[in-house]
Amino acid sequence: MKFRSLVIVLVLCSMFVSISAFAQETKDWSVSLGMKTMYAEKRLSNSSGSSGDGGFMLNPILRGSYKDFFLVGSYAASVSDFEVVDTSDYSDELDRKEIDVLFGYNLSNFAFFLGYKWVLQDGTISDAQHDLTSPYDWNYEGLTLGASAAVPLFSVSDNPVFFSLSAAYIYLLEASYSIDSVEYKFDGYDFKVHGINGFSLEPGIGIQLFGNLSALLSYRYQRLLFSDHDPVSIHTSEETVNFNVPTEEFKGLVLSFYYSF
C-alpha cells in the first residue's frame, strides 16, 4: 500500500479511538470499526471488446451511531496495482481508491442510507510497439441511495449466524478522464461525462464470533453503465475521435471483520 493510503488508514484509526472514548460515556452513542479485505476483478467492456484483471484491496470502515441514525466513512485502496494486458505489446497498470460517506437510519433489521462516492484511479499505459508510456487519471463521483438488511438464520455454539444484503443505486454526477500525452497520436486529451447510472449488490453470510466481534463473508458486484452514454468526441490537432466509454464491472469476494464499542 502506498504511503498516502497508509496515512489515511492511521487517521481513521485515531478518529476511532477518540470517538469510541466519547461513546462509552454516552449510552445513546455507539461506534464500530471494520476492516474489509477484497480480491476484486475490474472489467471494462464496450463495442470494441472487453478486458480486465484483479487485485487486492483493503478497506477500513468507521461507523458512528446516535440512537437510530448512523454515519459511515469508508476508504478502500488497492494494495497492488491492477494490471490489464490486452496484447503482448499493450498493458495498463492502475491504482484504485474508493471513498464513501453514508448517512442513514436503522429500522429493526433494516437500514436505509444516502451517501456520496468518490472513485479515484491513476494508471500508466505502456505500449511497447510505439515505445510509449503515458500516465493518466480516470475519476468519478456521485450519489448513492440504498438499503441493507441483516436477518438472523441460526446459531452455532450460541454464536448467531445471519444473512446480510446491501443494495445501492449509484448516480455519477461526473466522470473525468485525462491523459498526459500519447506521443504517437495525441498531445494529451481529456473528457468528462455526466449522469451515469449504476448499482451495487453485496450478499453475504456473517457470524457473531464473541462479544462485539463479528465476521462476514460476502460477494460484491458493482456495475457502472458508461456504455449507455453517447460516444465522446475527442478533438486533437490531427483528428476527431469518437470514443465509446466502456462500462465498468467491479466484483469479488470480501472478508470483513467488525468490532463495536
Secondary structure as UniProt FT lines:
FT   HELIX           3..23
FT   TURN            24..25
FT   TURN            27..28
FT   STRAND          29..46
FT   TURN            47..48
FT   STRAND          49..66
FT   TURN            67..68
FT   STRAND          69..78
FT   STRAND          82..85
FT   STRAND          90..107
FT   TURN            108..109
FT   STRAND          110..127
FT   HELIX           128..130
FT   STRAND          132..156
FT   TURN            157..158
FT   STRAND          159..179
FT   TURN            183..185
FT   STRAND          189..193
FT   STRAND          196..210
FT   TURN            211..212
FT   STRAND          213..224
FT   HELIX           226..228
FT   STRAND          232..235
FT   STRAND          240..243
FT   STRAND          247..260
//
